Amino acid sequence: MSRTPIAERVLVAGAGPVGLAAAANLVRHGIPVTVFEGGPGLSTESRASTFHPSTLDMLADLGLVEPLIAQGLIAPKFQYRNRRDGLIAEFDFGDIADQTRHPFRLQCEQSKLTRIIYDRFHGDPNLEIAFSSPVRAVMQNSDSVTVTVERAGKSETCSYRWLIGADGARSDVRRSLGIEFEGFTWPDRYLVVSTPFDFRAVIPGLATVSYTADPVRWHFLLQIPGLWRVMFRVAAEESDELAQSAEFVQELMAQVIPGIDRYEIAHTTLYRVHQRVAETFRRRRTFLIGDAAHVNNPLGGMGMNGGIHDAMNLTERLIEVWRGNKPEAELDRFEQQRRLVTKEYVERQSIQNKRNLEAADNEFRDLLRRTAADAALTRDYLLKVSMIGSLRRAEVLG
């Protein structure tokens, strides 16, 4: 049997924000890339919608941040509240303006970023993108990766020098390699309700991002262009059918502001929440990034941002190896750094964020107030939630 010719390219499975960020960094350095995306086109789902300061700095280096900012909302502050005390604490990213070029969160749907990347790099001779082409299986040897791609109802095989799996939480790349996705699924679910209602008109001093703690039914408000997204916890004993009913949605929304019990609803999304990390982010010539490598609850907005950090960490090293400037052992540092940071920071912090909002006592409230009242504590906290701290931790891991 004849051997499949090796394409002198990097293959990226998945054209979400993480996969396209990886492709963009490679292409701008002259590395040829093919992207296989299972969907018929770029996704229109909003899904993640928070870009942290550290991520905006990376996107600026790719020449992508200005058009993204133009389509989003700048959020220089975020706050915590509870039902009894109202505003507990507010934090301003201006307090770490000496640590980032973008001392704010940007609220913008992830689908905006994928289109910006596509428009910026489409037509570059080093970039190929094929839609309706999911990668279904992976085989490897010492010098290449051979993938099975499903196209037009038929299976094709093709070989590449390296494979980056950015094909989401249900990654076929990860499954094909037999990599365990270690962790658990929370028994409760999250319901996201989108509404054009102007919450600022009735909540004085409301920030673009505002969390309201409650041991039974916490919620948070997050503004994106044209809409507010309101997220609620749905208890394990409440059925999917109940949670998605119009009456239940209105009952939840009525808890946000006393006296207002009817809202215009643009759309709702109910989903299960997972905390999982792949047992390895690298197997020979294949790498996992983004949701293919790790998933977590969305409180704190660390999922997509962590995935883009994966993409930049990996591709910066792959560029040097591709050019012959560094040995392949350099790629081991991606695994050492990003998996450990995911375990230490992203997973731990997102779990703590959930527990904080559900706390039944005053410990979290008092901690927030002490933190907000102390400049040094505020600075450390902002470095953590902006994910600047996790990037610094990665630098010392190997």
C-alpha positions as CSV (number, residue, x, y, z in Angstrom):
1,M,0.0,0.0,0.0
2,S,1.4,3.4,-0.9
3,R,2.2,5.8,1.9
4,T,0.1,9.0,2.2
5,P,2.3,12.0,1.3
6,I,3.1,14.3,4.2
7,A,1.8,17.8,3.9
8,E,4.4,20.2,5.1
9,R,1.8,22.0,7.2
10,V,0.4,22.2,10.7
11,L,-3.2,20.9,10.9
12,V,-5.6,22.6,13.3
13,A,-8.8,20.7,14.1
14,G,-11.5,23.3,14.9
15,A,-12.2,26.8,13.8
16,G,-13.4,28.3,17.1
17,P,-11.7,31.2,18.7
18,V,-8.9,29.1,20.2
19,G,-8.2,27.1,17.0
20,L,-8.2,30.2,14.8
21,A,-6.0,32.1,17.3
22,A,-3.5,29.3,17.0
23,A,-3.7,29.4,13.2
24,A,-3.4,33.1,13.1
25,N,-0.2,33.2,15.1
26,L,1.4,30.5,13.0
27,V,0.3,32.1,9.7
28,R,1.6,35.5,10.6
29,H,5.0,33.9,11.1
30,G,4.9,32.2,7.7
31,I,4.0,28.7,8.9
32,P,1.6,27.0,6.6
33,V,-1.6,25.9,8.3
34,T,-4.7,23.9,7.3
35,V,-7.8,24.2,9.5
36,F,-10.5,21.5,9.4
37,E,-13.8,22.6,10.9
38,G,-16.7,20.2,11.4
39,G,-19.4,22.8,11.0
40,P,-20.6,24.3,7.7
41,G,-19.2,27.7,8.5
42,L,-18.0,29.8,11.4
43,S,-20.2,29.3,14.4
44,T,-22.7,32.1,15.2
45,E,-23.2,31.1,18.8
46,S,-22.3,33.8,21.3
47,R,-21.1,31.4,24.1
48,A,-18.0,33.0,25.8
49,S,-18.2,36.7,25.8
50,T,-15.5,38.0,28.2
51,F,-11.9,38.8,27.1
52,H,-9.5,39.4,29.9
53,P,-6.7,42.0,29.9
54,S,-4.0,39.4,29.4
55,T,-5.9,37.9,26.4
56,L,-6.4,41.3,24.9
57,D,-2.6,41.9,25.1
58,M,-2.1,38.7,23.1
59,L,-4.7,39.6,20.5
60,A,-3.1,43.0,20.1
61,D,0.2,41.3,19.2
62,L,-1.8,39.5,16.4
63,G,-3.2,42.8,15.2
64,L,-6.8,41.7,16.2
65,V,-7.7,43.7,19.2
66,E,-8.7,47.0,17.7
67,P,-11.5,45.6,15.5
68,L,-12.6,43.4,18.5
69,I,-12.8,46.4,20.8
70,A,-14.8,48.3,18.2
71,Q,-17.5,45.6,18.3
72,G,-17.5,45.1,22.1
73,L,-18.1,46.9,25.4
74,I,-15.2,48.0,27.5
75,A,-15.7,47.0,31.2
76,P,-13.1,48.7,33.4
77,K,-14.9,47.6,36.6
78,F,-16.7,44.6,38.0
79,Q,-18.6,44.2,41.2
80,Y,-20.1,41.9,43.8
81,R,-23.5,42.2,45.5
82,N,-25.8,40.2,47.6
83,R,-29.5,40.5,48.2
84,R,-29.3,41.8,51.8
85,D,-26.4,44.3,51.5
86,G,-26.6,45.4,47.9
87,L,-23.2,46.4,46.6
88,I,-20.4,44.6,48.6
89,A,-17.3,45.5,46.6
90,E,-16.2,47.0,43.3
91,F,-12.8,46.4,41.6
92,D,-11.2,48.6,38.9
93,F,-8.7,47.2,36.4
94,G,-7.1,50.6,36.4
95,D,-5.3,49.5,39.6
96,I,-3.1,47.2,37.4
97,A,-2.7,49.5,34.4
98,D,1.0,49.3,34.8
99,Q,0.8,45.5,34.2
100,T,-1.3,45.4,31.0
101,R,-1.9,47.5,27.9
102,H,-5.6,46.8,28.3
103,P,-6.7,47.5,31.9
104,F,-10.3,46.3,31.4
105,R,-12.4,43.4,30.4
106,L,-13.9,43.4,26.9
107,Q,-17.5,42.1,26.6
108,C,-17.9,40.7,23.1
109,E,-19.2,37.4,21.8
110,Q,-16.5,34.9,20.7
111,S,-18.2,34.7,17.3
112,K,-17.0,38.2,16.6
113,L,-13.4,37.2,17.1
114,T,-13.6,34.2,14.8
115,R,-14.9,36.4,12.0
116,I,-12.2,39.0,12.6
117,I,-9.5,36.4,12.3
118,Y,-11.1,34.9,9.2
119,D,-11.4,38.3,7.5
120,R,-7.8,39.2,8.5
121,F,-6.1,36.0,7.3
122,H,-8.4,34.6,4.7
123,G,-6.6,34.7,1.4
124,D,-3.2,34.4,2.9
125,P,-1.4,31.6,0.9
126,N,-0.3,30.0,4.2
127,L,-3.8,29.4,5.4
128,E,-6.3,26.8,4.2
129,I,-9.7,26.4,5.9
130,A,-12.1,23.6,5.0
131,F,-15.6,23.5,6.5
132,S,-17.9,20.5,6.9
133,S,-14.7,18.5,7.5
134,P,-14.5,17.1,11.0
135,V,-11.4,15.2,12.0
136,R,-12.6,11.8,13.2
137,A,-9.5,9.7,13.9
138,V,-5.8,10.2,14.4
139,M,-2.7,8.0,13.9
140,Q,0.9,9.0,14.5
141,N,4.4,7.9,13.7
142,S,7.8,9.5,14.4
143,D,7.6,12.2,11.7
144,S,3.9,12.8,11.0
145,V,0.2,12.7,12.0
146,T,-2.3,11.0,9.8
147,V,-5.9,12.0,10.3
148,T,-9.2,10.7,8.9
149,V,-11.5,13.5,7.8
150,E,-15.1,13.1,7.0
151,R,-16.1,15.1,3.9
152,A,-19.2,14.9,1.7
153,G,-20.2,11.6,3.4
154,K,-16.8,10.0,2.6
155,S,-13.7,9.4,4.7
156,E,-10.3,10.8,3.6
157,T,-6.9,10.4,5.1
158,C,-4.1,12.9,5.0
159,S,-0.9,13.5,6.9
160,Y,0.7,16.6,8.4
161,R,3.8,17.4,10.5
162,W,1.8,18.5,13.6
163,L,-1.8,18.4,14.7
164,I,-3.4,20.9,17.1
165,G,-6.7,19.6,18.5
166,A,-9.0,22.6,19.2
167,D,-12.2,20.7,18.4
168,G,-14.1,21.3,21.7
169,A,-15.1,19.5,24.8
170,R,-16.3,16.5,22.8
171,S,-13.0,16.4,20.9
172,D,-12.7,13.5,18.5
173,V,-8.9,14.2,18.4
174,R,-8.7,13.6,22.2
175,R,-11.0,10.5,22.0
176,S,-9.1,9.0,19.1
177,L,-5.8,9.3,21.0
178,G,-7.3,7.6,24.1
179,I,-6.6,10.6,26.3
180,E,-8.7,10.6,29.5
181,F,-10.8,13.7,30.3
182,E,-10.5,13.6,34.0
183,G,-12.9,15.4,36.3
184,F,-16.6,15.7,37.1
185,T,-19.9,17.2,36.1
186,W,-21.8,19.5,38.5
187,P,-25.2,18.2,39.5
188,D,-26.8,21.6,38.9
189,R,-27.0,23.4,35.5
190,Y,-26.7,27.0,34.4
191,L,-29.4,28.9,32.6
192,V,-28.4,32.0,30.6
193,V,-31.2,34.4,29.8
194,S,-30.6,37.2,27.3
195,T,-32.7,40.4,27.4
196,P,-32.6,43.9,25.9
197,F,-33.9,45.2,29.3
198,D,-31.8,48.2,30.5
199,F,-30.8,47.2,34.0
200,R,-28.7,50.3,34.5
201,A,-31.9,52.4,34.4
202,V,-33.1,50.7,37.6
203,I,-29.9,49.6,39.4
204,P,-27.8,52.7,40.3
205,G,-24.1,52.3,39.8
206,L,-24.4,48.9,38.1
207,A,-21.2,47.8,36.4
208,T,-21.0,46.0,33.1
209,V,-20.2,42.8,35.0
210,S,-22.0,42.3,38.3
211,Y,-22.2,39.1,40.5
212,T,-25.0,38.7,43.1
213,A,-24.2,36.0,45.7
214,D,-27.0,33.9,47.2
215,P,-26.8,30.4,48.8
216,V,-30.0,29.3,46.9
217,R,-30.2,31.2,43.7
218,W,-27.2,33.4,42.8
219,H,-27.1,35.2,39.5
220,F,-24.9,37.5,37.6
221,L,-25.5,40.3,35.1
222,L,-23.2,40.7,32.1
223,Q,-23.7,43.2,29.4
224,I,-22.8,42.6,25.7
225,P,-23.6,44.9,22.8
226,G,-27.4,45.2,22.6
227,L,-28.2,42.7,25.4
228,W,-27.7,41.8,29.0
229,R,-27.0,38.2,29.8
230,V,-28.3,36.9,33.1
231,M,-27.0,33.6,34.4
232,F,-28.8,31.6,37.1
233,R,-28.1,28.3,38.9
234,V,-30.7,25.6,38.2
235,A,-30.8,23.0,41.0
236,A,-30.4,19.3,40.2
237,E,-34.0,18.6,41.2
238,E,-35.4,21.1,38.7
239,S,-36.0,19.4,35.4
240,D,-34.7,20.6,32.0
241,E,-38.3,21.1,30.9
242,L,-39.1,23.3,33.9
243,A,-36.0,25.3,33.5
244,Q,-36.7,26.1,29.9
245,S,-40.3,27.0,30.3
246,A,-41.3,30.6,29.8
247,E,-43.0,30.8,33.2
248,F,-39.9,29.6,35.1
249,V,-37.6,32.0,33.2
250,Q,-39.9,34.9,34.2
251,E,-39.9,33.7,37.8
252,L,-36.2,33.7,37.9
253,M,-35.9,37.1,36.2
254,A,-38.4,38.5,38.7
255,Q,-35.9,37.8,41.5
256,V,-33.4,40.2,40.0
257,I,-35.2,43.5,40.7
258,P,-38.1,43.6,43.2
259,G,-41.3,44.9,41.5
260,I,-40.3,43.9,37.9
261,D,-41.8,40.6,36.9
262,R,-42.0,40.6,33.1
263,Y,-39.1,40.9,30.7
264,E,-38.6,40.7,27.0
265,I,-36.5,37.6,26.4
266,A,-34.3,37.4,23.4
267,H,-33.2,33.8,24.0
268,T,-32.3,31.3,26.7
269,T,-29.7,28.6,26.9
270,L,-29.5,25.8,29.5
271,Y,-26.4,23.7,29.8
272,R,-24.6,21.3,32.1
273,V,-21.3,22.4,33.7
274,H,-18.2,20.3,33.7
275,Q,-14.8,20.6,35.5
276,R,-12.4,18.4,33.4
277,V,-8.8,18.4,32.5
278,A,-7.2,16.1,29.9
279,E,-4.6,13.7,31.4
280,T,-2.1,15.1,29.0
281,F,-2.1,18.1,26.6
282,R,0.5,16.5,24.3
283,R,0.8,13.0,22.8
284,R,3.8,12.8,20.4
285,R,3.0,15.1,17.5
286,T,-0.5,16.1,18.6
287,F,-1.5,18.8,21.1
288,L,-4.8,19.6,22.8
289,I,-5.8,23.2,23.5
290,G,-8.9,25.0,24.7
291,D,-12.0,23.0,25.5
292,A,-10.4,19.9,24.0
293,A,-7.9,20.1,26.8
294,H,-10.0,21.6,29.7
295,V,-13.5,22.7,30.5
296,N,-14.7,24.5,33.6
297,N,-17.7,26.4,34.9
298,P,-18.0,29.9,33.3
299,L,-17.8,32.0,36.5
300,G,-14.9,34.3,36.0
301,G,-14.7,33.8,32.2
302,M,-11.6,31.7,32.2
303,G,-12.4,29.0,29.7
304,M,-12.0,30.7,26.3
305,N,-9.3,33.0,27.7
306,G,-7.3,30.0,29.0
307,G,-7.7,28.3,25.6
308,I,-6.3,31.4,23.8
309,H,-3.4,31.3,26.3
310,D,-2.8,27.7,25.4
311,A,-2.8,28.6,21.7
312,M,-0.2,31.3,22.1
313,N,2.0,29.3,24.4
314,L,2.0,26.3,22.0
315,T,2.4,28.2,18.8
316,E,5.3,30.4,20.0
317,R,7.2,27.2,20.7
318,L,6.1,25.5,17.5
319,I,7.3,28.4,15.4
320,E,10.8,28.1,16.9
321,V,10.8,24.3,16.4
322,W,9.5,24.6,12.8
323,R,12.3,27.0,11.9
324,G,14.9,24.8,13.5
325,N,15.8,27.3,16.1
326,K,15.0,25.0,19.0
327,P,14.7,21.2,19.4
328,E,11.4,19.4,19.6
329,A,12.0,19.0,23.4
330,E,11.0,22.7,23.6
331,L,7.4,21.6,22.9
332,D,7.4,19.7,26.2
333,R,7.3,23.0,28.0
334,F,3.8,23.6,26.6
335,E,2.6,20.5,28.4
336,Q,4.5,21.3,31.6
337,Q,3.2,24.9,31.8
338,R,-0.3,24.9,30.5
339,R,-1.6,21.7,32.1
340,L,-0.2,22.7,35.6
341,V,-1.5,26.2,35.3
342,T,-4.9,24.9,34.3
343,K,-5.0,22.7,37.4
344,E,-3.6,25.3,39.7
345,Y,-5.4,28.4,38.5
346,V,-8.2,27.9,36.0
347,E,-9.8,24.9,37.6
348,R,-9.2,25.9,41.2
349,Q,-10.3,29.5,40.7
350,S,-13.5,28.7,38.7
351,I,-14.5,26.2,41.4
352,Q,-13.9,28.7,44.1
353,N,-15.9,31.4,42.2
354,K,-18.9,29.1,42.2
355,R,-18.5,28.3,45.9
356,N,-18.2,31.9,46.8
357,L,-21.4,32.9,45.1
358,E,-23.2,30.0,47.0
359,A,-21.7,30.8,50.4
360,A,-24.3,30.9,53.2
361,D,-22.3,33.0,55.7
362,N,-20.6,36.4,55.7
363,E,-17.1,35.1,55.1
364,F,-17.0,35.8,51.4
365,R,-18.6,39.2,51.9
366,D,-16.1,40.2,54.6
367,L,-13.2,39.0,52.5
368,L,-14.3,41.0,49.5
369,R,-14.6,44.1,51.6
370,R,-11.1,43.7,53.2
371,T,-9.6,43.1,49.7
372,A,-11.3,46.1,48.2
373,A,-10.1,48.3,51.1
374,D,-6.4,47.3,50.8
375,A,-4.4,48.4,47.8
376,A,-2.0,45.5,47.9
377,L,-4.7,42.9,48.3
378,T,-6.7,44.6,45.5
379,R,-3.7,44.4,43.2
380,D,-3.0,40.7,43.9
381,Y,-6.7,39.9,43.3
382,L,-6.9,41.8,40.0
383,L,-3.7,40.0,38.8
384,K,-5.4,36.7,39.6
385,V,-8.8,37.4,38.0
386,S,-7.2,39.0,34.9
387,M,-5.2,35.8,34.5
388,I,-2.0,37.7,34.4
389,G,-1.0,35.8,37.5
390,S,-1.5,32.4,35.8
391,L,0.8,33.5,32.9
392,R,3.5,34.5,35.4
393,R,3.1,31.2,37.2
394,A,3.5,29.3,33.8
395,E,6.9,31.1,33.2
396,V,8.4,29.4,36.3
397,L,7.1,25.9,35.7
398,G,9.7,24.8,33.2
